Amino acid sequence: MDDAFLAQQREKLLEKRRELRLALNLTTQEETGEEVKDPLDAAVTYANRELAARQAEQYRQLLQDVEEALERIADGTYGICQGSGEEIPRKRLEAVPWARYTAAYQEKIERGLVTE
């Protein structure tokens, strides 16, 4: 990987990290302590809180992936598939800067043919 491409990817990752941290800050703030008396409103409120919790967990996982990609840039292993050891194609890294695997290896993981 050339230095210009790595610098570009690093900037993308840093921006994504800022976005995720901001989103996590907003989704983890306390709700107002109002009691919901109507059962239907209570159910909707519960469903919304569950959805927000799932979304926050997805953001936390993505933030971890971004942090790990930044570490790989720093230690010189960025762009190398963590499963096969092959180089991850540049187009994949441009689309998904935090990619840990080649598309082929990712597909094997999703099919259960290999484990992470």
N, C-alpha and C positions, 0 to 999 in steps of 0.2 A: 504494500500500500504506500502510495506516495504521500508526502507530508501535507500537501495542499488538500487532498481528499480527507485525510485524518483530521485536519483542522476544521474542515467543513462539517464533518460528522460530529466532532466534539461540540461545535456550536449548536448543531441541531439537538444533540442530547442535552446540553445545558439548558436550552430553551424549553425542551419537553419537561425537564426536571422542575424548572420554575413553574410551568403550567400545572403540573401534578401537585406540587407543594401548595400552590394557591388553591386548587380545587379541594385538596384534602383539608386545608384549613377551613374552607367554607362548609364542607360537608360534616366536619366533626364538631362544629360549634353546637352548643347546647340549644335544644328546642325551648320555646317558652314553656313555663310550667303550668299552662292552662289545662284544666281537666275537661275532657270531652264527654259530654253527658249523653248525647244521642248515640245509640249503638251503631248505626250506620256510619256516622262521622268517626266514631272510635275505630271501626274496622278500616276505613279509608286511611285514617291517620296511621294505624299500625302498618298497613300495607306500604304506605309511603316511607315510613321509617325503615322497614325491611329492605325496600328497594334502595334507599340511600345507603344503608349498611353494606349491601352487596356491591354497590358502585364504589364505595370507599375502599372496600377490600380489593377490588380490581385495580383501582388507582394505586394502592399500596404495592401490589404485585408489580405493576408496570413501573413504578418508581424504583423498585428494587432492580428490575431488569435494566433500567437506564443507568442506575448507579454502577452496576456490574459492567456494563458496556464502557462507561467512562474509565473504570479500573483497567479493563482490557486495553484501552487506548494507551493508558499510562504505562502498562507493563509490556506493551508490544505484541499482545496476542489478539488484538482486535482483527476481526475478519477471518479468523480461523474457526472452523466448525468444532465445537466442543465434543462432538460425538465421533466424527470420522477423521478429524484432523485436516480435512480438505479446506481449501480457500473458499470462503463464502463469496458468491458473485457480487460484484460491485452494485449491480442493479438492485439486488435484494437488500443490500445495506443502505442504499439510497431510499428505498421504500420503507424499510424497517431498520433504522439505525441500531436498535438494541438486539438485533437477531443474534442468537447464539449458535444456530445450526443452519446448514444448507437447507433448501426447500425439500430436497429428497430425504434428508435425514429427519427433518421435522415430520414429514409424512409417515416415515417408519415409526416414529414415536406415537403419532396419533392413531396409527393402526395397531399399536401394541406389539410391534415386531421387535422393538428395542426399548430399553428403559432409559430415562434421563440420568 
